[in-house]
Amino acid sequence: MESVIKVSLSVCPFVQSTSTQALRQLSRSSGGLAQRARQCPYMANALKAQEQQQQQQHEQQQRQAVRSYSSASSPRRASVSRSSTTPDASAFVPPPPPPAVSPYRLQNENLSDAQVNFNGNEQKFDFQGFLNDDLNKKRTDKSYRFFNNINRLANEFPKAHRAQEDDKVTVWCSNDYLGMGKNESTLNEMKRVLDKYGSGAGGTRNIAGHNAHAIKLESELAALHKHEAALVFSSCFVANDAVLSLFGQKIKDLVIFSDELNHASMIQGIRNSRAKKHIFKHNNLVDLEAKLAQYPKSVPKLIAFESVYSMCGSVAPIEAICDLAEKYGAVTFLDEVHAVGMYGPHGAGVAEHLNFEAHLKSGINPADVETVMSRVDMVTGTLGKAYGCVGGYVTGKANMIDWFRCYAPGFIFTTSLPPAIMAGAAESIRYQRATLKDRIAQQKNTRYVKDNMNQLGLPVIPNPSHIVPVLIGNAYDAKRASDMLLDKHKIYVQAINFPTVPIGEERLRITPTPGHGPEISNHLIEAVNDVFNELNLKRINDWTASGGLCGVGETDGAPIQHIWTDEQLALTDADLNPNVVDPIVAPLGVSSGVAL
């Protein structure tokens, strides 16, 4: 019976649309439920079959009674003749009333078999078997993920302890690129707001979660990118998914052009958008233009790409992509997740860095020339990497941000970030806007590590950014190298496997910070060299002999030009415009809603 009820709940429109209370009342009424049931193509047949079966059983019982108990009858006076086989009135089943117009879409004539068989031998789907098989595939191809218990110590950065507090290691793969997770100004602001406003936001932005800290943070973000407005999300994964999916769902005939190395969050957003898409070769302007040229200028288009690609360290030709966008009538969506805080005189990212001198001169004010940053339609970024907090955001024109605010489910239906988190993120942005020293120290430490590893023949994938990817080439050796660094040398560098990178391009991903000076860096370089020797891993010469991979050992590669020039690395905080120190940033009306 339970199986019948479960099927009814899932397939019967009457049961689905009728409350339990209404069903209970119908069952108590005289024939009410039966009358409704006769309108159903399944139940009508079932009731008819049941009535016929009852009639046949009753007639059979009467015939048996006549044969077993017949005897001579006494003379009687004339009366109305009654057949001995006529059933009692109480046992008589009246014929069904003529069926009413059925509310069900399927009628009897459309059904090949109105009976449901719940007694078959069909087995249910083996969910546990499926899950175990899929997990075993990960273990077989050596891409199964193990998480290391790493507890970063704010007062001993970049140190962390493992499960036991006396088991300390040096972290070399954190995305807290500038060490802002321990910054005194950020921590003090978070503590102040936490004590005053508590731990949680209390709800979505629409319900109890909108506050002064959200307004301030969005104002700071808009000022950072010199855009009209900004909107904060719970993470940049959510921001990318929400923004890209909304474009495709709301704009008819939109076509999205996506770099082949875009992050999973962008891929997810494009997939959820249900828009037509083209994947262009990584940073390949010829391929991108060929795909754009397939469509009239009137067709809505969106180009989605990143500034710094975090697994290989490559940098997008942002200005040239903006040129193509203007030529073919596209809007630009730029993910600066691994660049905000790291590039530009104020940490706004690679787009700001491309007009470094103009922004350095203007400070927090708009530059006096057209800049690449002003040409980009949307910038998404994170508060969880260089700014040392958590959260994501998008910046752009005020009406576009208002559109996201009003329509994006990923924003509307999620709890707002806690006040202390938003206050800390805003303080981090203000701190990094007014200093160059952290970004410069990080870049110098990165150069030191790359140069010394290259001299030892360690296969660093060439790139102009702050990422130090060391090519391994298979998941098994990447895991072994990571484990040996941790267990033998007390260095934590996570192995990067599929699907984060393609199979055969597994690597170690190293990210120096301002706290990884020459002494700590020398320990890392010696340890990685020792691991390569002990595990007999391929070095640059080995990759060259096999034709090269990912830029390692490829003789036709162009020389790498660092994003930060030597002249820029020689700057100090005194070279910044004074207007970036404790500026007054006006709140944005769009954060709360625009009154007309």
SEGU-635919 format. One record per residue (C-alpha): residue in three letters; x, y, z. Coordinates in steps of 0.02 Angstrom, whole numbers, plus 32768, in hexadecimal, padded with zeros to 4 digits. Each point is the difference from the previous one (the first is absolute). Layout:
residues N
ALAXYZ
...
This chain:
residues 596
MET800080008000
GLU808E80788027
SER80447FEB7F51
VAL7F55802D7FB8
ILE7FFA809D806A
LYS80B080357FCC
VAL7FD87FEA7F48
SER7F5C80608016
LEU805B80928051
SER807A800B7F6F
VAL7F8D7FE37F69
CYS7F4B8025802E
PRO7FCE80B57FDD
PHE7F6A7FF18074
VAL80677FC38094
GLN808780827FDC
SER7F8380907FFC
THR7F937FC98093
SER8030801B80B4
THR80037F73807F
GLN7F708052805D
ALA7F9480077F64
LEU80237F497FDB
ARG7FD07FD280B2
GLN7F5A80607FF1
LEU7FD87FAC7F5A
SER801E7F55804D
ARG7F8180278089
SER7F7B803D7F87
SER7F867F867FB1
GLY804A7FCB7F5C
GLY805F80A47FE7
LEU80AB7FB27FED
ALA7FBE7F717F93
GLN7FA9807D7F8F
ARG80A180617FE7
ALA80607F5E7FE6
ARG7F8D7FCE7F70
GLN804180977F9F
CYS80B07FBA8002
PRO802E7F8F7F6C
TYR80607F8C8074
MET7F897FFA8093
ALA7F627FF57F95
ASN80407F5F7FB2
ALA80387FBE80A9
LEU7F5680248050
LYS7FA47FB17F6D
ALA806A7F63800D
GLN7FE57FFB80BD
GLU7F42800F7FED
GLN7FFB7F767F7E
GLN80697F90806F
GLN7F8D80218096
GLN7F657FDB7F97
GLN80497F5C7FC1
GLN80337FCB80B0
HIS7F5380268044
GLU7FA77F9F7F77
GLN80747F6C801D
GLN7FD9800380BB
GLN7F4480017FDE
ARG800D7F6B7F89
GLN80617F9F8084
ALA7F7D80298083
VAL7F727FBE7F92
ARG80597F5A7FE0
SER802D7FE280B7
TYR7F618031805A
SER7F6C7FDF7F86
SER7F687FA4804C
ALA7F467FE97FE0
SER7FA680A18017
SER7F5E8014805F
PRO7F6680367FA2
ARG7FF480BC7FFF
ARG7F84807F7FD1
ALA8017805B7F5F
SER807E808A8011
VAL807E80617F9B
SER807B7F847FB9
ARG80B58013803E
SER808C7F9F7FB2
SER80697FA2807D
THR809A803E7FA5
THR7FD780B8800F
PRO808180568071
ASP7FD0805D809D
ALA7FE880B97FEC
SER808E801E807A
ALA80797FA07F92
PHE7FC4804C7F5E
VAL808080717FAA
PRO7FA680857F9B
PRO803E80237F51
PRO807880917FF7
PRO7FB880A97FD2
PRO802B80467F55
PRO80B080478009
ALA801380BB8011
VAL807580627F91
SER80AD7FC68037
PRO807F80838037
TYR808E7F8B7FD3
ARG8065801A7F64
LEU800E7F477FD6
GLN7F5E7FAA7FCF
ASN7FDE7F457FF7
GLU80117FFB7F45
ASN80B180458010
LEU80377F78807A
SER80437F597FC4
ASP7FF07FB880AF
ALA7FAB805A808E
GLN803C7F848082
VAL809E801F8067
ASN80627F668032
PHE8058801880A7
ASN802F7F4A8014
GLY80837FEE7F78
ASN80B37FC78018
GLU804F80A57FC9
GLN808E80378074
LYS801980B2803F
PHE809580647FC5
ASP80A07FD98061
PHE803580AD803A
GLN80857FBE8077
GLY804C7F957F77
PHE800680947F89
LEU805480708081
ASN80827F7E802F
ASP80297FDB7F49
ASP801780B87FD9
LEU8070801A8098
ASN80667F677FD0
LYS801F804F7F55
LYS805180958058
ARG806C7F8C8067
THR80327F997F68
ASP803A80967F99
LYS8058804A809A
SER7F96809E7FFD
TYR7FA27FDA80A2
ARG800B80998070
PHE804C7FFD80AD
PHE7FF1809C806A
ASN8090802C8071
ASN7FD9804180AE
ILE805680A97FF6
ASN7FE080848086
ARG804F80A67FD2
LEU804780628092
ALA7FDC80BA7FF9
ASN8090802F8072
GLU807F7F8F7FA8
PHE7FD4801D7F49
PRO80267FA37F8E
LYS80097F738080
ALA7F717F868023
HIS7FEA7F67806B
ARG7FBA7F587FCF
ALA7F8E7F96806E
GLN807880178092
GLU802E80B2802D
ASP80B87FD88012
ASP80067FB87F4F
LYS802280A17FA0
VAL801880187F45
THR801E80917F88
VAL7F6D80237F8C
TRP8033801F7F4C
CYS7F5C7FF07FA2
SER7F8480768055
ASN7F9680797F9B
ASP8011807D808D
TYR8080804D7F8C
LEU8029809A8069
GLY7FEC7FB680AD
MET7F69806D8025
GLY7FB57F748067
LYS806F803B808E
ASN7FFE80BC7FDB
GLU7FEB806280A1
SER7F8F80867FB7
THR7F8B7F7E7FB4
LEU7FF87F96809E
ASN7FE080968072
GLU7F70803B7F93
MET7FB47F537FFB
LYS800D7FEF80BE
ARG7FAF80AA801A
VAL7F6C7FD97F8F
LEU7FEF7F4F8043
ASP7FF1804080B3
LYS7F8180847FCF
TYR7F947FA87F7E
GLY80167F478021
SER80337F6D7F95
GLY7F797FEE7F7B
ALA7FA8806B7F80
GLY7F517FC98034
GLY7FBE7FDD7F52
THR8006802C7F49
ARG801F80B27FC9
ASN7F4580127FE7
ILE7FD67FB980AC
ALA806780468090
GLY80AA7FE87FAC
HIS801780AD7FB4
ASN80688074806B
ALA8081808B8004
HIS808F7F847FE8
ALA7FB87FBF7F5D
ILE7FE680B17FC1
LYS80B18033802F
LEU80517F667FB4
GLU7FA680167F5A
SER803180B77FFD
GLU80B67FD3801D
LEU7FFE7F7D7F76
ALA7FB380777F82
ALA80828084802D
LEU808C7F7F7FF1
HIS7FD27FD17F4D
LYS7FC380B27FD7
HIS7F587FBA7FCB
GLU7F5580478028
ALA7FC67F788075
ALA80247F55804D
LEU7FA17F6D8048
VAL80447F878083
PHE7FDF7F447FFB
SER80297F738078
SER80917FCA7F8F
CYS804280267F53
PHE7FCC7F527FC7
VAL7F4E80358028
ALA801A80AB7FB0
ASN80407FB67F5C
ASP7F787F7E7FF9
ALA7F75807C802B
VAL803680877F87
LEU80267F947F68
SER7F667F928015
LEU7F8F80988011
PHE803F804C7F5E
GLY7FD87F647F9D
GLN7F587FE48052
LYS7FC380B37FEA
ILE804C80397F5A
LYS7FB77FA57F6A
ASP807B7FBB7F80
LEU8098802E8069
VAL80A37FAD7FC8
ILE808C7FE9807F
PHE80B77FF37FCE
SER80697FAD8086
ASP80BC7FE48011
GLU80287F468006
LEU805B801180A7
ASN7F76805E805B
HIS7FDD7FD080B3
ALA7F7B7F7F802E
SER7F9080898047
MET7FF780557F56
ILE7FE47F5B7FA7
GLN7F737FDA8079
GLY7FB180AB7FE5
ILE80097FEE7F43
ARG7FB47F528009
ASN7F73803E8070
SER7FE080937F8C
ARG7FC67F877F78
ALA8046807E7F82
LYS805B7FCE7F63
LYS80BB7FFE801F
HIS80A77FFA7FA6
ILE80A27FCB8056
PHE8097805D7FB9
LYS80B47FC78010
HIS805A80438099
ASN802E80B87FE8
ASN7FF27FE77F43
LEU7FBF80A27FB3
VAL7FF97FB87F4F
ASP7F917F718037
LEU7F9280748067
GLU7FE780787F70
ALA7FD87F747F86
LYS7F767FC68074
LEU7FBD80B0801F
ALA7FFC80247F46
GLN7F817F747FE5
TYR7F75806F8046
PRO7FB680A87FCE
LYS802880908073
SER7F4980058034
VAL800B7F558053
PRO8020801580BB
LYS80AC7FBD8031
LEU80657FEC809F
ILE80BA7FDA800D
ALA80307FAA80A3
PHE80B77FF48032
GLU807980108092
SER80918076801C
VAL80767F868059
TYR7FE37F467FE4
SER802A7FB580A8
MET80437F557FD0
CYS807B80367F79
GLY801880B8802B
SER7FDC80407F51
VAL7FB580AD7FE8
ALA7F7680317F87
PRO801680867F78
ILE7F7680698050
GLU8013809B7F95
ALA7FFC7F9E7F5D
ILE7F667F9F8038
CYS7FAA80A78027
ASP802B80377F4E
LEU7FAB7F657FB9
ALA7F6B80188072
GLU7FE580B07FC0
LYS80187FCA7F4B
TYR7F7F7F74800A
GLY7F848049807D
ALA80287F928096
VAL8005802380BA
THR80987FC98065
PHE7FFF7F97809D
LEU80AB80028055
ASP80287F8F8094
GLU808B80538066
VAL7FF77F848091
HIS80BB7FD88001
ALA803380B37FD8
VAL7FA180748076
GLY8073803C8089
MET80967FC57F9A
TYR800E80767F6B
GLY7FEA80B87FDF
PRO803D808E8070
HIS7F667FE7806F
GLY7FE07F457FEC
ALA7F6E80097F86
GLY804B7F7A7F91
VAL80527FEA7F57
ALA7F8680767FA9
GLU803C808C8073
HIS80B57FCC7FEB
LEU7FF780197F43
ASN7FF080BC8020
PHE80707FFF8099
GLU804580B07FF3
ALA7F5880527FDC
HIS7FAD7FAD8097
LEU80988020806F
LYS7FF080B97FD7
SER7F43800E8016
GLY7FF57F98809E
ILE7F4E7FD98031
ASN7FBA80797F7F
PRO7FDC7FD17F4A
ALA809880097F8F
ASP800980907F86
VAL800D7F887F6C
GLU7F977F6D7FC5
THR803E7F658058
VAL7FEF7F467FE4
MET7FA67FF080A7
SER7F7B807B7FC7
ARG7FE57F9D7F5E
VAL7FD97F5C8059
ASP7F447FEE8019
MET80047F898096
VAL80897FD0807A
THR7FEA7F72807B
GLY80777FE5808F
THR80177FAE80A8
LEU8019803A80B2
GLY80457F558032
LYS80AD80027FB1
ALA8070809B8001
TYR7F88805A8076
GLY80057F73807E
CYS7F447FF48026
VAL7F727FA97FA3
GLY7F7D80317F7F
GLY7FF180327F4A
TYR7FBF80937F9D
VAL7FDB804C7F57
THR801880B57FCA
GLY7FBD805F7F6A
LYS7F8080827FC9
ALA7F7F802F8082
ASN7F6B7FC07F9C
MET80587F5A7FDF
ILE80267FE980B9
ASP7F4C802D802B
TRP7FC77F7D7F81
PHE80697F7A8055
ARG7FBE803980AA
CYS7F4C7FED7FC7
TYR800B7F617F98
ALA80947F908030
PRO7FC37F6E806D
GLY80B27FE2803D
PHE7FF980AB8051
ILE7F49800D8032
PHE7FE97F5A8058
THR80A07FED8065
THR802D804080AC
SER806A809B8000
LEU80B47FFC8038
PRO8015802380BB
PRO801F80B7802F
ALA80AD7FDC8046
ILE80357FAB7F5D
MET7FC580927F96
ALA8051807F8074
GLY80A47FA17FFC
ALA7FFC7FF47F41
ALA7FE080BA7FF0
GLU809280248074
SER80727F8D7F9A
ILE7FD2805D7F60
ARG802480A88051
TYR80A47FC28048
GLN80407FB97F5B
ARG7FC880997F9E
ALA8075806A8069
THR809B7F917FF8
LEU80727FB77F7B
LYS807C7FA5806E
ASP7FA17F5B8011
ARG7FE27FEC7F46
ILE80B4802E7FD8
ALA80477F888083
GLN7F937F737FBE
GLN803C801E7F4D
LYS80B780048034
ASN7FF07F5D8061
THR7FAA7FAF7F6A
ARG808D80337F8C
TYR80807FBC807A
VAL7FAD7F558008
LYS7FE57FF37F43
ASP80B180357FD3
ASN80557F888079
MET7F907F6C7FD1
ASN8023801E7F47
GLN80BB80008022
LEU7FEE7F52804D
GLY7F9D7FC17F6C
LEU7F5F7FF28063
PRO7F70800B7F82
VAL7FA680A1802E
ILE7F7680237F81
PRO803080AA7FB5
ASN7F88808F8025
PRO800480BB8029
SER7F9B7FFA80A1
HIS80157FD380B8
ILE7FD77F477FE9
VAL808E7F7F8006
PRO7FBE7F5F7FAF
VAL807E7F708003
LEU7FD67F7D7F7B
ILE7FFC7F4A8038
GLY7F9C7FAC7F75
ASN7F9B7F798059
ALA7F8E7FF48097
TYR80607F768058
ASP80A6805D8005
ALA7FAC80A68028
LYS7FB47FB3809C
ARG80A47FAD8030
ALA805F80A37FEC
SER7F82805F8069
ASP80047F7B8089
MET80BE7FFD8005
LEU800C80BD800E
LEU7F877FFA8091
ASP80437F69805E
LYS80B980147FE2
HIS801980BB7FEC
LYS7F6B80488061
ILE7FC780617F66
TYR7F4B80007FCA
VAL7FE4800C7F44
GLN7F607FB07FBF
ALA80037F927F66
ILE7F8E803C7F74
ASN7FAA7F767F9E
PHE7F6D7FE67F89
PRO7F81804C7FED
THR805680A0803B
VAL80847FE37F79
PRO7FFD7F887F6C
ILE803D7F4D8017
GLY80B97FFB7FDB
GLU801C80B48039
GLU7FFD7FE280BD
ARG806B80788063
LEU8031804D80A4
ARG7FBD80B28012
ILE806F80728069
THR7FCA80AE8037
PRO807F806C8059
THR7FC3808E8070
PRO80558099804B
GLY802E7F8F8093
HIS80617F837F95
GLY80A780577FFE
PRO80A77FBD7FBD
GLU80277F938099
ILE7F597FA47FFB
SER80087FFB7F42
ASN80AB7FAC8003
HIS7FB87F76806D
LEU7F727FE67F82
ILE80757FFD7F69
GLU80767F828051
ALA7F6D7F938036
VAL7FAF7FFD7F54
ASN80A87FD77FB1
ASP80177F70807B
VAL7F527FBB7FD9
PHE802380057F45
ASN80A27FA1801C
GLU7FB57F7D8073
LEU7F667FDF7F95
ASN805F80117F5C
LEU7F8680817FBC
LYS801480517F55
ARG806280A27FFA
ILE800580867F78
ASN807C7F9E7F94
ASP7F937F658009
TRP7F6780617FC9
THR8064804F7F73
ALA80367F547FC3
SER7F497FC87FF9
GLY7FC680997FA0
GLY7FCC806E8093
LEU7F5D8019805B
CYS7FA480988047
GLY808E80717FC8
VAL80847F98805B
GLY80887FC67F88
GLU7FAC80547F6A
THR808680597F9E
ASP7F8C806F7F99
GLY7FB3805A8095
ALA800780BD8007
PRO80648052808C
ILE7F998020809C
GLN7FDF80B6802D
HIS7FD3801980B7
ILE7F6180618023
TRP805C80668083
THR8092805C7FB0
ASP80A48021805A
GLU7FD380B98008
GLN7F5A7FDA8054
LEU80537F8D807E
ALA807180908032
LEU7F6C806B8039
THR7FD5801F80B7
ASP7F628031805C
ALA803A80B57FF7
ASP7FE17FFB7F43
LEU7F447FE78019
ASN7F85808F7FEF
PRO7FD5803A80B1
ASN7F477FF77FD7
VAL80047F428012
VAL8024800B80BB
ASP7F5F7FF78066
PRO7F9080467F75
ILE7F498027801C
VAL7F9F7F8B7F8D
ALA7F4B80307FE9
PRO7F7D7F768011
LEU7FAB7FC27F61
GLY7F4680117FEE
VAL7FF37F627F97
SER80367F968095
SER7F5880238053
GLY7F95801D7F65
VAL7FED80957F8C
ALA7F6C80728023
LEU7FB380527F67
